Amino acid sequence: MTNQLLIQYFHWYYNEEQLLWEKVKNDAGWLASLGVTQVWLPPTYKGREGANCIGYEPYDLFDVGEFDQKGSVATRYGVREQYEAAVAELRSNGIGAVADVVFNHKAGGDELERVTVKRVDPGNREAFTSDAFEIDAWTRFTFPGRKGKHSEFIWDFHCFSGVDWAEDLQESAIFSIQNQYGEGWEPVPSTENGNYDFLMFNDIDFRNTSVREELKYWGKWYLESFQPTGFRLDAVKHINIDFVNDWVDHMNAVSEKPLFFVAENWSVESLQALEDYLDATGSRVQLFDSMLHHNLYQASVQGEAYDLSRILDNTLVSSRPERAVTFVDNHDTQPLQSLESYVDFWFRPLAYALILLREQGIPCLFFPDLYGAIYHDAGAEGEEHEIILAKVEELPVLARLRKELGHGLQRDYFDFPSCIGWTREGSAEYPNSGFAVVMSNGTEGFKDMEMGPGLAGKVMVDALGKREGEVVINETGWGNFHCAAGSVSVWILKDAAMALQLE
């Protein structure tokens, strides 16, 4: 599929009156007009706080807003029927649904078990700080509200390698469970803190073959029930790679159509970590390009001091473009989150031009940038702060330009620290396609760039309306393209602007 475009259709603080499943159903046609090909939706299943749960504290993977559990039937986003209707409407508009899969941990157990554990040093998970002793842990999941429908599997302490809460001691710590697999953690991709197998809550133990089979059974059930076109795999740096490979292979085997898999292996310091993960999985998955996000963030906070000509250096989209899913921000990088690194607002149009209008990578939009968001935070001393995430006004146009005009040979002009540009030549298969992009993080910028001899004599205008006037391509196919200070302009054929009703 050419010109694939994802959108993360949620954020951490979604608080609109309209339930998310209803919103995406109502907006499916508009998303299709922007060129969106797949919508990444939040975790659909019941979390430990029921309707108040964002989705990353999973309780019951089989409860997609169907059963009265954890204080509600609905999840935060609606009930099962609303989810099914949303996915069906997306499908009718030619858009696939990407399901968010949280396999690393479970939360909100139904019953306590007496479990033998050892305390673990949080800074070095390979080091125990106590001898073995027993605690009461919420490690038994019986799902009483579901009563065995869809699956009769019961989770107990044999399914977990660690927990972070001792009920009898009322103590929060990292406790390694001493089960039939011995003590200690599984091998995982991340060696942070010695071994980063444990992240939070009840850490699932993929050495347990019954657990692996249950999760493969769930994947087949979910695929048959809701027909997603792909899966986003959460927190894979904490999960045994053998299991990921096994699960992806299983899902491809039971699916009638090729599935899209994108994994979150968060790294902003080591491109090698991303490349190693792709190698270890045999490139079964795409990866979010967290390295590019970090570059975009640094460019936004450093301003003109940042060398724009190096902005694609040390990124997955440069080293493995066929595996890279590019993004500006996500729910984890939003203000107040643990990975907070929100790209500054002045730079967001430039950042989106970089991910949307280039040939390499599969870009992913972020919900607040399309819709905006307002939420409130109670400060440390009780004062309330209003946080406003303004929508990127240029984003719908940039997305449409990708869909309609993003074709043909790409030529790069990353040759000046404060001003860069590139062109797409266009293709005869797509009338009036092609464009020239120029951006500056300093003063007004300009670039002499080649559009190709086939466009000689053509007139181009700025689709974003940042610059007035026209550029006429000379007889050798070159033009002189300008942008405003700290801004981006996208020059397209005047005929294309009229066809797209941008004038």
Secondary structure by P-SEA (a helix, b strand, c coil): ccbbbbbccccccccccccaaaaaaaaaaaaaaacccccccccccccccccccccccccccccccccccccccccccccaaaaaaaaaaaaaacbbbbbbbbcccccccccccbbbbbbbcccccccccccccccccccccccccccccccccccccccccccccccccccccbbbbbccccccccccccccccccccccccccccccaaaaaaaaaaaaaaaaaccccbbbbcccccccaaaaaaaaaaaaaacccbbbbbbbbcccccaaaaaaaaaaacccccccaaaaaaaaaaaaaaccccccccccccccccccccccccccccccccccccccccccccaaaaaaaaaccccccbbbbbccccccccccccccccbbbbbbbccccaaaaaaaaaacccccbbbbccccccccccccccccccccccbbbbbbcccccccccccccccccbbbccccccccbbbbbcccbbbbbbbcccbbbbbccaaaaaaaccc
